[in-house]
């Protein structure tokens, strides 16, 4: 709640305003997926706040960001493997390291 305010008084005031809070029990982890990666909240606490028929959620916890892994098309793997005379596995590894950049992967595999 808010520091310096009695929790019972706060709940009573919220009820008067038509607000209702409900904690979602036993939440251990929440993941928010985005195009750039995932926001992972460990030891999460989720509270639903309902007011005037609309519910919003407050999320707290230890957050860290996991970058999205680049999807590598099979055609890119075949192209890099054929251009550099390496195995498809090596081509895929180079493409992942270069975040899908074909030219950079080819240069990486051909540089001595």
C-alpha positions in Angstrom: 0.0 0.0 0.0 1.2 3.6 0.7 3.6 4.4 3.4 2.2 6.3 6.5 -1.4 5.3 5.8 -3.2 2.7 7.8 -4.0 -0.3 5.5 -7.5 -0.7 6.9 -8.3 3.0 6.3 -6.9 2.7 2.8 -9.1 -0.3 2.0 -12.2 1.5 3.4 -11.4 4.6 1.3 -11.0 2.5 -1.8 -14.3 0.7 -1.2 -16.0 4.1 -0.9 -14.6 5.0 -4.3 -15.8 1.8 -5.8 -12.4 0.3 -6.1 -11.6 -3.4 -5.4 -8.2 -5.0 -5.1 -7.6 -8.7 -5.5 -4.2 -10.4 -5.3 -3.6 -13.3 -7.6 -2.2 -16.0 -5.3 0.8 -18.3 -5.8 2.3 -16.4 -8.7 5.9 -17.3 -9.1 6.8 -15.9 -12.6 5.3 -13.6 -15.2 6.6 -13.2 -18.7 5.7 -10.3 -21.0 6.4 -11.2 -24.6 7.5 -8.4 -27.0 9.0 -8.4 -30.5 12.4 -7.4 -29.1 12.4 -10.0 -26.3 10.8 -11.0 -23.1 10.4 -9.2 -19.8 10.6 -11.9 -17.1 9.4 -11.1 -13.5 10.6 -13.6 -10.9 9.0 -13.8 -7.4 6.1 -11.8 -8.9 3.2 -10.3 -7.1 0.1 -9.5 -9.2 -2.8 -7.4 -7.9 -6.0 -6.8 -9.9 -7.6 -3.4 -9.3 -11.2 -3.1 -10.5 -12.9 0.3 -10.8 -16.0 1.2 -12.7 -16.1 -2.2 -14.3 -12.5 -2.0 -15.7 -9.7 -4.2 -14.2 -6.1 -3.2 -14.4 -3.2 -5.2 -13.0 -0.2 -4.1 -11.0 2.9 -6.2 -11.4 5.9 -6.2 -9.1 8.9 -8.5 -8.8 12.5 -9.0 -9.8 12.6 -8.2 -13.6 15.2 -9.1 -16.2 15.1 -8.9 -20.0 15.8 -11.8 -22.3 16.5 -10.8 -25.9 14.4 -12.5 -28.6 16.3 -15.1 -30.5 16.5 -14.3 -34.2 14.6 -16.7 -36.4 16.9 -18.0 -39.2 15.2 -19.3 -42.3 16.5 -22.6 -43.7 17.2 -20.9 -47.0 19.7 -18.5 -45.2 21.5 -21.5 -43.6 21.8 -23.3 -47.0 23.1 -20.1 -48.7 25.8 -19.4 -46.1 26.8 -23.1 -46.0 27.1 -23.3 -49.8 29.0 -20.0 -50.0 31.5 -20.9 -47.3 31.8 -24.7 -47.8 30.9 -25.4 -44.1 28.2 -27.7 -42.6 24.7 -26.4 -42.1 25.3 -26.6 -38.3 28.3 -24.2 -38.6 26.4 -21.9 -40.9 23.5 -21.8 -38.5 25.8 -21.0 -35.5 27.5 -18.2 -37.5 24.1 -16.7 -38.5 22.9 -16.8 -34.8 26.1 -15.1 -33.7 25.6 -12.5 -36.4 21.9 -12.1 -35.5 20.8 -13.3 -38.9 23.1 -11.0 -41.0 24.0 -13.2 -44.0 26.9 -11.1 -45.2 28.5 -10.9 -41.8 28.1 -14.6 -41.2 29.8 -15.4 -44.6 32.7 -13.0 -43.8 33.1 -14.5 -40.3 33.3 -18.0 -41.7 35.7 -17.1 -44.5 38.1 -14.9 -42.5 41.2 -16.7 -41.6 
